[in-house]
């Protein structure tokens, strides 16, 4: 089968094809143009919002910088106050330790016995009592003094060694003879 086209048919077919292409292009433009206009409108809206929010962003950044500086000053002040509080607590603990004395009594007063006084320490119990109230008696935070009634210094040291053995962490210091009891009133 052979088709013969005349020049006029080619022109008509070309015009029909051009109309069809034009219709397709117009239909595409009809669909795409609103989107393009919307994009332009959105772009203009975004530009306007950027211009409007620029000062707001600058104010917010300035406020954030001020708040950061204020927070830093407060943190520095809090650190200074905590340091001062810690120093005061250490001073208070030291003053309390120096001021409070716990007295222990050992031996019975008898005629001819001498009164001896010694300092007693137990570092392990003192550390435990500072950390936890239930693990060791609180008395070990303070100065512990012992009054010992014994006929001689040697026997006083033996009584102290039996009652407060060094294996358990007790340390005896400064055994001093205070007086000798004769049984008469002064």
Buried (B, 14 or more C-beta within 10 A) or exposed (E): EEEEEEEEEEEEEEEEEEEEEEEEEEEEEEEEEEEEEEEEEEEEEEEEEEEEEEEEEEEEEEEEEEEEEEEEEEEEEEEEEEEEEEEEEEEEEEEEEEEEEBEBEBBEEEEEBBBBBBBBBBEEBBBBBBEEEEEBEEBBBBBBBBBBBBEEBEBBBEBBEEBBEEEEBBEBEEBEEEEEEEEEEE
